[in-house]
Amino acid sequence: MTTPTGVGVRWEAHADLVVVGGGVAGLTAARAAARRGLTVLTLSKGGPTDTSTQYAQGGIAVVAPTGDSVDSHVADTLAAGGGLCDEEAVRSIVSAGPHAVAALTDLGAVFDRGRDGDVARTREGGHSTRRIIHAGGDATGMEVQRALNAASLPVLFGAAAARILTDARGVTGVLVLDERGLGVVHAPAVLLATGGLGQLYACSTNPPGATADGIALALHAGAAIADVEFVQFHPTVLFARGGEGRRPLISEAVRGEGARLVDAHGASITAGVHPLGDLAPRDVVSRAIAERLAVLGEDHVFLDARHLDGFAERFPTITSSCLAVGLDPSADLIPVAPAAHYSCGGVVTDVHGRTAVPGLYAAGEVARTGLHGANRLASNSLLEGLVLGERAGHAAAAERAGMRVEATDAALPIRRCADRATLQSLMTRHAPVVRDDAGLAAAQAGLADAERIPCTDTIALEDAALTVTANALLAAARARTESRGCHTRSDSPDTDPAQARSLEIRLIDGDVALSPTAVTTPDLTGVR
């Protein structure tokens, strides 16, 4: 095969399921499908630890066997979600948490234990009780990634998905770029588990590969996305003047153990703002910090953990990050500021990872299941990746097993690609914690002249994904003329009950288009 751009297809392969992404959701899905007899090929554009999972510090939110309940966890999630969570989806996913964690433990994941020998639990923002399990103190994601890497099927590293191939029946394969050149994997099912979109911003907690790849792949395959205007800014990211790229976060668990947020004068940031104070949901704390910084004309606040005993033992990763910049948390205030963290929205799926495109699935941060609504509850992220990864793998096995397809269209995508530094500057300036219509419009104008080019390498694919996702986010953020969850409009500061709905976005003739109706779970009747 030769593409219209003159680039020849160098290799071909066949699989029952292609998983795009090597983090918690992708590897969990790959194992689940393979155990049910599917031939699975997992693609990762980076290396074994180049995932957002690797950097997750806090832990996994899972209902404790005593002193806790599914109802309580559901209530906390709904409260954080700003009225946009799907309660049935929340209950379904939360209820599956203990089983998902038990399965991970069976793979060899080791969680911290208390003096009584039971799994240790901490409390984080928005939670009404201590239900967060953790590993290595503050290295939970690293342990989850280690256990899954050790137990999973082989992964094709350095392989970027360029395009989802489809025909009238649904998915037929994936166009892939790797060191061999352009390739086609023929498959009746593709599962997107590509993580988030933190690289829309100049500074985030996300690794360099978090370039919204899955959102772009899904949009161009005909799927819908929703809730992308809700980007959660983690309130306590280690501040460095002029710092860009991935920044170390200071886990919410530090505040869960008693650390306090204060300004340069020692005054509390959250006193009188929320009943939970420093353990309020992330959107509340980030907004409180942003407002205090605006009043003081400063660029960071402080986390005071000096009174906590055994800080270095409980939080070794954070201690290391602080020591690397000359700070000792036992003696020094830790400078922090909000930075882009997790996307609350993504590809619209049901609670089994199914989209409305036959054969296309999504799980993890790339997916919009209805769990998070307008704001993520702390440590529900790894929980969702485990639960939805397992379910999506099962769904693919049940629905696509035995199907054989041949992809015939191997054209390299031609996409709009903005300059990345310019895009990140526009988004950082105009779509941060607090936004307004003038700024959002300015960002749209700055991206309007993005050139259409053939995506012949991974950088171009990433830039194209960031460009279409930025345009989708800006369109949704302008349309949502209210403040809700982690979307705060200074020119529309109140929450509007009439806008308590998710906005659906699709591509029409290659351009972002908002749906006038509220999002509904994909109607899959008769399409499988």
C-alpha positions as CSV (number, residue, x, y, z in Angstrom):
1,M,0.0,0.0,0.0
2,T,1.0,3.6,-0.6
3,T,-0.7,6.5,1.0
4,P,-1.8,9.6,-0.9
5,T,1.2,11.5,0.7
6,G,3.6,9.0,-1.0
7,V,4.6,7.3,2.2
8,G,4.5,3.5,1.8
9,V,3.2,1.1,4.3
10,R,6.2,-0.9,5.5
11,W,4.6,-3.5,7.6
12,E,1.3,-5.1,8.5
13,A,0.0,-7.2,11.5
14,H,-3.3,-8.7,12.7
15,A,-4.9,-8.7,16.1
16,D,-8.3,-9.2,17.7
17,L,-7.8,-6.1,19.9
18,V,-5.3,-3.2,19.7
19,V,-4.8,-1.4,23.0
20,V,-3.4,2.1,22.6
21,G,-1.6,3.1,25.8
22,G,0.5,1.3,28.4
23,G,-0.8,2.7,31.7
24,V,-3.2,1.2,34.2
25,A,-6.2,1.2,32.0
26,G,-4.5,-0.1,28.9
27,L,-2.5,-2.9,30.6
28,T,-5.5,-4.0,32.7
29,A,-7.7,-4.2,29.5
30,A,-5.0,-6.1,27.6
31,R,-4.8,-8.7,30.3
32,A,-8.6,-9.0,30.6
33,A,-9.1,-9.5,26.9
34,A,-6.1,-11.9,26.5
35,R,-7.5,-14.1,29.4
36,R,-10.6,-14.5,27.3
37,G,-8.8,-15.7,24.3
38,L,-8.2,-12.6,22.2
39,T,-4.9,-11.9,20.4
40,V,-4.0,-8.5,21.8
41,L,-1.4,-6.0,20.6
42,T,-0.6,-3.1,23.0
43,L,1.0,0.1,21.6
44,S,2.8,2.6,23.6
45,K,4.5,5.6,22.0
46,G,6.9,5.9,24.9
47,G,8.7,3.5,27.1
48,P,7.6,1.2,30.0
49,T,7.3,4.0,32.5
50,D,6.3,6.9,30.3
51,T,2.8,7.0,31.6
52,S,0.7,9.2,33.8
53,T,0.1,6.1,36.0
54,Q,3.7,6.1,36.9
55,Y,3.5,9.6,38.5
56,A,0.3,9.1,40.5
57,Q,1.2,9.8,44.1
58,G,-1.8,9.8,46.4
59,G,-3.4,6.3,46.0
60,I,-6.5,4.5,45.0
61,A,-9.9,5.5,46.5
62,V,-11.6,2.3,47.5
63,V,-14.4,1.7,50.1
64,A,-12.9,0.5,53.4
65,P,-14.3,-2.7,54.9
66,T,-15.3,-1.0,58.1
67,G,-16.4,2.6,58.9
68,D,-17.1,3.3,55.3
69,S,-19.7,2.5,52.6
70,V,-20.4,2.6,48.9
71,D,-23.1,5.2,49.6
72,S,-20.6,7.4,51.3
73,H,-18.0,7.2,48.5
74,V,-20.8,7.8,45.9
75,A,-22.0,10.9,47.9
76,D,-18.4,12.3,48.1
77,T,-18.0,11.8,44.3
78,L,-21.3,13.4,43.5
79,A,-20.5,16.4,45.8
80,A,-17.2,16.9,44.1
81,G,-18.6,16.5,40.6
82,G,-20.6,19.8,40.6
83,G,-23.9,18.3,39.5
84,L,-22.7,16.7,36.3
85,C,-21.9,13.1,37.5
86,D,-24.0,10.2,36.2
87,E,-25.0,8.7,39.6
88,E,-25.6,5.2,38.1
89,A,-22.1,5.3,36.6
90,V,-20.6,6.5,39.8
91,R,-22.2,3.7,41.8
92,S,-21.3,1.1,39.3
93,I,-17.6,2.1,39.3
94,V,-17.2,2.7,43.0
95,S,-18.9,-0.6,43.9
96,A,-16.4,-2.5,41.7
97,G,-13.4,-0.9,43.5
98,P,-12.7,-3.6,46.1
99,H,-12.7,-6.4,43.5
100,A,-10.4,-4.3,41.2
101,V,-7.9,-3.7,44.0
102,A,-8.0,-7.4,45.0
103,A,-7.2,-8.4,41.4
104,L,-4.3,-6.0,41.4
105,T,-3.0,-7.3,44.7
106,D,-3.2,-10.8,43.2
107,L,-0.9,-9.6,40.4
108,G,1.7,-8.7,43.1
109,A,1.0,-5.1,43.9
110,V,2.0,-4.3,47.4
111,F,0.2,-1.6,49.4
112,D,1.4,0.0,52.6
113,R,0.2,-1.5,55.9
114,G,-0.3,0.1,59.3
115,R,1.0,-1.1,62.6
116,D,-2.0,-3.4,63.0
117,G,-1.1,-5.2,59.8
118,D,-4.1,-4.0,57.8
119,V,-3.8,-2.0,54.6
120,A,-3.1,1.6,55.6
121,R,-5.6,4.3,54.5
122,T,-5.3,8.1,54.3
123,R,-7.7,10.9,53.6
124,E,-7.7,13.3,50.7
125,G,-9.6,16.3,49.5
126,G,-13.4,15.9,49.2
127,H,-13.4,12.5,51.0
128,S,-15.4,12.2,54.2
129,T,-13.3,9.4,55.6
130,R,-9.8,7.7,55.3
131,R,-10.3,5.4,52.3
132,I,-7.2,6.0,50.2
133,I,-4.8,3.1,50.0
134,H,-1.3,3.8,48.9
135,A,2.1,2.2,48.2
136,G,5.6,3.2,48.9
137,G,4.3,6.1,50.9
138,D,3.6,8.4,48.0
139,A,4.6,6.2,45.0
140,T,1.3,4.4,44.4
141,G,1.3,4.8,40.7
142,M,4.8,3.5,40.4
143,E,3.8,0.3,42.2
144,V,0.7,-0.1,40.1
145,Q,2.7,0.3,36.9
146,R,5.4,-2.1,38.2
147,A,2.9,-4.8,39.0
148,L,1.1,-4.5,35.6
149,N,4.3,-4.3,33.6
150,A,5.5,-7.5,35.3
151,A,2.3,-9.4,34.7
152,S,1.2,-8.1,31.3
153,L,1.6,-9.2,27.7
154,P,4.4,-7.8,25.6
155,V,4.0,-4.1,24.6
156,L,5.2,-2.6,21.3
157,F,7.1,0.5,22.6
158,G,7.8,3.6,20.5
159,A,4.7,3.0,18.5
160,A,2.3,5.9,17.9
161,A,-1.2,5.4,16.7
162,A,-1.7,7.7,13.8
163,R,-5.3,7.0,12.9
164,I,-8.2,4.6,13.7
165,L,-9.3,2.9,10.5
166,T,-13.0,2.3,10.0
167,D,-15.6,1.3,7.4
168,A,-19.4,1.2,7.5
169,R,-19.3,-1.6,10.0
170,G,-17.0,0.0,12.5
171,V,-13.3,-0.3,13.4
172,T,-11.0,-2.2,11.0
173,G,-7.6,-1.4,12.4
174,V,-5.0,1.2,13.3
175,L,-2.4,3.1,11.3
176,V,0.8,3.0,13.3
177,L,4.2,4.9,13.2
178,D,7.2,3.2,14.7
179,E,10.9,2.7,14.0
180,R,10.1,0.5,11.1
181,G,8.0,3.2,9.5
182,L,4.3,3.3,8.7
183,G,2.3,0.1,9.5
184,V,-1.2,-1.2,9.6
185,V,-2.6,-3.4,12.3
186,H,-5.8,-5.1,11.1
187,A,-8.2,-5.5,14.0
188,P,-11.9,-5.3,14.7
189,A,-11.5,-3.6,18.0
190,V,-9.3,-0.7,19.3
191,L,-9.2,0.4,22.9
192,L,-8.0,3.9,23.6
193,A,-6.1,4.3,27.0
194,T,-3.9,7.2,26.1
195,G,-4.2,9.2,29.3
196,G,-4.8,13.0,29.5
197,L,-4.2,16.3,27.9
198,G,-1.9,18.1,30.4
199,Q,0.5,19.2,27.6
200,L,-2.1,21.7,26.5
201,Y,-0.5,23.9,29.2
202,A,3.1,25.1,29.7
203,C,3.2,23.6,33.1
204,S,1.4,20.5,34.3
205,T,1.8,17.3,36.4
206,N,1.6,15.2,33.3
207,P,4.4,13.5,31.5
208,P,5.5,14.8,28.0
209,G,3.4,12.2,26.3
210,A,0.0,13.5,27.7
211,T,-0.9,15.2,24.4
212,A,-4.6,14.3,24.1
213,D,-3.9,11.6,21.5
214,G,-6.9,9.5,22.3
215,I,-9.3,12.4,22.1
216,A,-8.1,13.3,18.7
217,L,-8.1,9.7,17.5
218,A,-11.7,9.2,18.7
219,L,-13.0,12.5,17.2
220,H,-11.6,11.7,13.8
221,A,-13.1,8.2,14.0
222,G,-16.5,9.6,14.5
223,A,-16.9,9.3,18.3
224,A,-18.1,12.1,20.6
225,I,-16.3,13.8,23.5
226,A,-17.7,15.7,26.4
227,D,-16.8,17.7,29.5
228,V,-13.4,18.7,28.1
229,E,-13.8,22.2,29.4
230,F,-13.4,20.8,32.9
231,V,-9.6,20.6,33.4
232,Q,-8.7,19.9,37.0
233,F,-5.8,22.0,38.2
234,H,-4.1,20.4,41.1
235,P,-3.8,23.0,43.9
236,T,-0.4,22.0,45.3
237,V,2.2,21.6,42.6
238,L,5.8,22.3,43.6
239,F,6.4,25.9,42.4
240,A,9.5,27.1,40.6
241,R,9.6,30.5,39.0
242,G,9.7,30.1,35.3
243,G,9.2,26.3,35.6
244,E,7.7,24.6,32.6
245,G,7.0,21.1,31.5
246,R,6.1,18.4,34.1
247,R,6.2,19.7,37.6
248,P,6.2,17.5,40.8
249,L,2.9,17.5,42.6
250,I,2.6,17.7,46.4
251,S,0.1,15.0,47.0
252,E,-3.3,15.8,48.7
253,A,-2.4,13.1,51.2
254,V,0.1,15.6,52.7
255,R,-2.9,17.8,53.7
256,G,-4.7,14.7,54.7
257,E,-2.0,14.1,57.3
258,G,-2.4,17.6,58.6
259,A,-0.3,20.0,56.5
260,R,-1.8,23.6,56.1
261,L,-2.0,25.9,53.1
262,V,-0.9,29.4,54.0
263,D,0.0,32.6,52.1
264,A,3.2,34.6,52.5
265,H,1.8,36.2,55.6
266,G,0.9,32.9,57.3
267,A,-2.8,33.3,56.8
268,S,-4.9,30.3,55.9
269,I,-5.9,30.0,52.3
270,T,-9.2,28.1,52.8
271,A,-10.5,29.3,56.2
272,G,-14.1,30.2,55.7
273,V,-14.1,29.0,52.1
274,H,-15.4,25.5,52.6
275,P,-16.4,23.3,55.6
276,L,-13.6,20.8,54.7
277,G,-11.0,23.6,54.7
278,D,-7.7,22.5,53.2
279,L,-9.3,19.1,52.4
280,A,-12.0,20.7,50.2
281,P,-12.4,19.3,46.6
282,R,-9.5,20.3,44.3
283,D,-11.5,22.9,42.3
284,V,-12.4,24.7,45.5
285,V,-8.8,24.8,46.8
286,S,-7.3,25.8,43.4
287,R,-9.8,28.6,43.0
288,A,-9.1,29.8,46.6
289,I,-5.4,29.9,45.8
290,A,-5.9,31.7,42.5
291,E,-8.1,34.3,44.2
292,R,-5.6,34.9,47.0
293,L,-2.7,35.2,44.5
294,A,-4.7,37.8,42.5
295,V,-5.3,39.8,45.7
296,L,-1.7,39.7,46.9
297,G,-0.2,40.0,43.4
298,E,2.0,37.0,44.0
299,D,2.6,33.8,42.1
300,H,2.6,31.1,44.8
301,V,1.5,30.2,48.3
302,F,2.9,27.7,50.8
303,L,2.2,24.3,52.3
304,D,3.3,24.1,55.9
305,A,4.2,20.5,56.8
306,R,6.9,21.3,59.3
307,H,4.9,19.9,62.2
308,L,4.3,16.5,60.7
309,D,6.3,13.6,62.2
310,G,8.1,11.2,59.9
311,F,7.4,13.2,56.8
312,A,10.4,11.7,54.9
313,E,9.3,8.1,55.6
314,R,5.6,8.7,54.7
315,F,6.4,10.9,51.6
316,P,9.7,9.8,50.2
317,T,9.0,10.9,46.6
318,I,7.9,14.4,47.7
319,T,10.8,14.7,50.0
320,S,13.2,13.8,47.2
321,S,11.6,16.4,44.9
322,C,11.9,19.1,47.6
323,L,15.5,18.3,48.4
324,A,16.4,18.5,44.7
325,V,15.5,22.2,44.8
326,G,17.1,22.9,48.2
327,L,14.0,22.5,50.4
328,D,13.6,20.4,53.6
329,P,9.9,19.9,54.3
330,S,10.7,19.3,58.0
331,A,12.2,22.8,58.2
332,D,10.9,24.8,55.3
333,L,7.6,25.9,53.9
334,I,6.9,24.3,50.5
335,P,6.1,26.8,47.7
336,V,3.1,25.6,45.7
337,A,0.7,26.8,43.0
338,P,-2.0,25.2,40.9
339,A,-1.1,23.5,37.7
340,A,-2.9,21.5,35.1
341,H,-3.5,18.0,36.4
342,Y,-6.3,15.7,35.1
343,S,-9.0,16.0,32.5
344,C,-12.5,15.4,33.8
345,G,-13.9,14.7,30.4
346,G,-13.0,12.8,27.3
347,V,-14.4,10.2,24.9
348,V,-18.0,9.5,25.7
349,T,-18.4,5.8,26.8
350,D,-20.7,3.7,28.9
351,V,-19.5,2.0,32.1
352,H,-17.9,-0.8,30.0
353,G,-15.8,1.5,27.9
354,R,-17.9,1.2,24.7
355,T,-18.3,4.2,22.4
356,A,-21.0,4.6,19.8
357,V,-18.5,3.6,17.1
358,P,-18.6,-0.3,16.8
359,G,-15.3,-1.7,17.9
360,L,-14.0,1.4,19.5
361,Y,-13.5,1.5,23.3
362,A,-11.9,3.9,25.7
363,A,-10.8,3.6,29.4
364,G,-9.0,5.6,31.9
365,E,-8.4,9.4,31.8
366,V,-9.2,9.6,28.1
367,A,-12.7,8.4,28.7
368,R,-15.8,10.3,29.9
369,T,-17.9,7.7,31.8
370,G,-19.9,10.1,33.9
371,L,-17.8,9.3,37.0
372,H,-16.2,12.7,37.4
373,G,-18.6,15.3,36.2
374,A,-17.3,18.8,36.5
375,N,-14.4,17.9,38.9
376,R,-12.5,14.7,39.8
377,L,-12.6,13.5,43.4
378,A,-9.1,12.8,44.6
379,S,-7.7,9.2,43.8
380,N,-10.8,8.1,41.8
381,S,-8.5,8.1,38.8
382,L,-6.6,4.9,39.4
383,L,-9.8,3.3,40.6
384,E,-11.5,4.2,37.2
385,G,-8.5,2.9,35.2
386,L,-8.6,-0.5,37.0
387,V,-12.4,-0.9,36.8
388,L,-12.9,0.4,33.2
389,G,-9.8,-1.3,31.9
390,E,-11.1,-4.7,33.1
391,R,-14.6,-4.1,31.8
392,A,-13.5,-2.8,28.4
393,G,-11.3,-5.8,27.9
394,H,-14.2,-8.1,28.8
395,A,-16.5,-6.2,26.4
396,A,-14.1,-6.4,23.5
397,A,-13.7,-10.1,24.1
398,A,-17.5,-10.7,24.2
399,E,-18.3,-8.5,21.2
400,R,-15.4,-8.8,18.8
401,A,-14.0,-12.3,19.4
402,G,-13.7,-14.2,16.2
403,M,-14.3,-11.2,13.9
404,R,-11.9,-10.8,11.0
405,V,-11.5,-7.5,9.1
406,E,-9.1,-6.1,6.6
407,A,-8.3,-2.4,6.6
408,T,-8.0,-0.9,3.1
409,D,-7.6,2.8,3.8
410,A,-4.0,3.5,4.9
411,A,-3.9,7.3,4.3
412,L,-1.8,9.3,6.6
413,P,-3.8,12.0,8.4
414,I,-3.6,15.6,7.2
415,R,-4.5,17.7,10.3
416,R,-4.3,21.2,11.6
417,C,-1.2,21.7,13.6
418,A,-0.5,24.8,15.7
419,D,3.0,25.6,17.0
420,R,3.2,23.8,20.4
421,A,4.9,26.6,22.3
422,T,2.3,29.1,21.0
423,L,-0.6,26.8,21.8
424,Q,0.6,26.2,25.3
425,S,1.2,29.9,25.9
426,L,-2.3,30.7,24.7
427,M,-3.9,28.0,26.8
428,T,-1.9,28.9,29.9
429,R,-2.8,32.5,29.6
430,H,-6.4,32.3,28.5
431,A,-7.8,29.0,29.8
432,P,-6.3,28.6,33.3
433,V,-8.1,28.1,36.7
434,V,-10.1,31.3,36.2
435,R,-11.3,32.2,32.7
436,D,-13.4,34.8,30.8
437,D,-15.0,35.0,27.4
438,A,-12.5,37.6,26.1
439,G,-9.6,35.4,26.9
440,L,-11.1,32.2,25.5
441,A,-11.9,34.1,22.3
442,A,-8.4,35.4,22.1
443,A,-7.0,31.8,22.4
444,Q,-9.4,30.6,19.6
445,A,-8.2,33.5,17.4
446,G,-4.6,32.6,18.1
447,L,-5.2,29.0,16.9
448,A,-7.3,29.9,13.9
449,D,-4.4,30.0,11.4
450,A,-3.0,26.6,12.3
451,E,-1.6,25.0,9.1
452,R,-2.9,21.7,7.7
453,I,0.0,19.3,7.2
454,P,0.5,15.6,6.7
455,C,1.3,13.9,10.1
456,T,4.4,11.9,9.1
457,D,6.0,11.7,12.6
458,T,5.0,11.5,16.2
459,I,5.6,15.2,16.9
460,A,3.2,16.2,14.2
461,L,0.6,13.7,15.4
462,E,0.9,15.1,19.0
463,D,0.7,18.7,17.8
464,A,-2.4,17.9,15.7
465,A,-4.0,16.2,18.7
466,L,-3.3,19.2,21.0
467,T,-4.7,21.6,18.4
468,V,-8.0,19.8,17.9
469,T,-8.4,19.3,21.6
470,A,-7.6,22.9,22.4
471,N,-10.2,24.0,20.0
472,A,-12.8,21.7,21.5
473,L,-12.0,22.8,25.0
474,L,-12.2,26.5,24.1
475,A,-15.5,26.0,22.3
476,A,-17.0,24.2,25.3
477,A,-15.6,26.7,27.8
478,R,-17.1,29.6,25.8
479,A,-20.5,27.9,25.6
480,R,-20.6,27.2,29.3
481,T,-21.5,30.7,30.5
482,E,-21.4,29.8,34.2
483,S,-18.9,28.6,36.9
484,R,-19.2,24.9,37.8
485,G,-16.7,22.5,39.2
486,C,-13.2,23.2,37.9
487,H,-14.6,25.5,35.2
488,T,-14.6,29.1,36.6
489,R,-15.7,32.1,34.6
490,S,-14.9,35.4,36.2
491,D,-17.5,37.0,33.9
492,S,-20.1,34.4,34.8
493,P,-19.3,33.6,38.5
494,D,-22.5,31.9,39.4
495,T,-23.7,28.3,38.8
496,D,-26.6,28.2,36.4
497,P,-29.0,25.3,37.1
498,A,-30.2,25.4,33.5
499,Q,-26.6,24.5,32.4
500,A,-26.4,21.3,34.6
501,R,-25.7,19.2,31.5
502,S,-22.7,18.0,29.7
503,L,-21.9,19.4,26.2
504,E,-21.2,16.9,23.5
505,I,-18.6,17.7,20.8
506,R,-18.0,16.0,17.4
507,L,-16.1,16.8,14.3
508,I,-18.2,17.9,11.3
509,D,-16.1,18.3,8.1
510,G,-13.0,18.4,10.3
511,D,-14.2,21.2,12.5
512,V,-15.3,21.2,16.1
513,A,-19.1,21.3,16.6
514,L,-21.0,21.5,19.8
515,S,-24.2,19.4,20.2
516,P,-27.2,21.4,21.3
517,T,-28.4,18.5,23.4
518,A,-27.1,17.0,26.6
519,V,-24.8,14.0,26.5
520,T,-26.4,10.6,26.9
521,T,-24.8,7.2,27.3
522,P,-24.1,5.7,23.9
523,D,-27.1,3.8,22.5
524,L,-25.6,0.5,21.7
525,T,-28.8,-1.4,20.9
526,G,-28.3,-3.4,17.7
527,V,-24.9,-2.0,16.9
528,R,-22.9,-5.0,18.3
